[in-house]
Amino acid sequence: MILLAWMALAAMSDAQIATARKSAPADVRAVVDRWEMCNHWGGEEPYDKARARQIEQASAKLRCDRLDHDEAVLRRRYAHKPAILRLLTAAHDIY
């Protein structure tokens, strides 16, 4: 049963995430957006000092180092909302 649930989560496409994101509460949308942007900045190359500083500033502004904590808070808050938990899991896994 748990394996089937995990497979369903893993199969959530970008389009499905986008659709689920639109109907999610603002605090959930904000964390999903941060996952996406933190993943973007985390994949950038710091090819010089200025670029490294830009990446570091973007990551700090997005509070990328707090994403796991913020996600855990939302998981407790929305523990009774399976659709939101699926969105958080998919966003975490994809982004």
C-alpha positions in Angstrom: 0.0 0.0 0.0 2.8 2.5 0.9 4.7 1.5 -2.2 1.7 2.2 -4.4 1.2 5.6 -2.7 4.8 6.5 -3.3 4.6 5.5 -7.0 1.6 7.7 -7.4 3.5 10.6 -5.9 6.6 10.0 -8.0 4.4 10.0 -11.1 3.1 13.5 -10.6 4.1 15.5 -13.6 5.1 19.2 -13.8 1.7 20.0 -15.2 0.0 18.2 -12.3 2.1 20.1 -9.9 1.2 23.4 -11.6 -2.5 22.5 -11.4 -2.3 21.5 -7.8 -0.2 24.6 -7.0 -3.0 26.9 -8.3 -5.6 25.5 -5.8 -3.2 25.2 -2.8 -3.2 27.7 0.1 -0.8 30.6 -0.3 1.7 29.3 2.3 2.0 26.0 0.4 2.4 27.8 -2.9 5.2 29.9 -1.4 7.1 26.9 -0.3 6.6 25.1 -3.6 7.8 28.2 -5.4 10.9 28.4 -3.1 11.7 24.7 -3.8 11.7 25.5 -7.5 13.8 28.6 -7.3 16.2 27.1 -4.7 16.7 24.2 -7.0 17.4 26.6 -9.9 20.0 28.6 -8.0 21.5 25.5 -6.5 22.3 24.2 -10.0 24.0 27.4 -11.2 27.7 27.5 -11.7 29.7 30.1 -9.6 32.1 30.7 -12.4 33.5 33.8 -10.7 33.2 35.7 -7.4 30.4 38.0 -8.6 28.3 35.0 -9.8 29.0 33.1 -6.6 27.9 36.2 -4.6 24.7 36.4 -6.7 23.9 32.8 -6.1 24.6 33.1 -2.4 22.4 36.2 -2.1 19.5 34.6 -4.0 19.7 31.5 -1.8 19.7 33.6 1.3 16.8 35.7 0.1 14.8 32.6 -0.6 15.8 31.1 2.7 16.8 27.8 1.0 18.5 26.6 4.1 15.1 26.7 5.9 13.0 24.8 3.3 13.1 21.5 5.1 11.9 23.1 8.3 9.2 25.1 6.5 8.0 22.0 4.7 7.7 20.1 8.0 5.6 22.9 9.5 3.2 22.7 6.5 3.1 18.9 6.7 1.9 19.2 10.3 -0.5 22.1 9.5 -2.1 20.2 6.6 -1.7 16.6 7.9 -5.4 16.1 7.2 -5.1 17.2 3.6 -3.7 14.4 1.4 -3.7 16.5 -1.8 -1.5 19.1 -0.2 0.9 16.5 1.2 1.1 15.0 -2.3 2.0 18.4 -3.7 4.7 19.0 -1.1 6.2 15.5 -1.7 6.2 15.9 -5.5 7.6 19.4 -5.3 10.4 18.3 -2.9 11.2 15.3 -5.1 11.1 17.1 -8.5 12.6 20.4 -7.4 
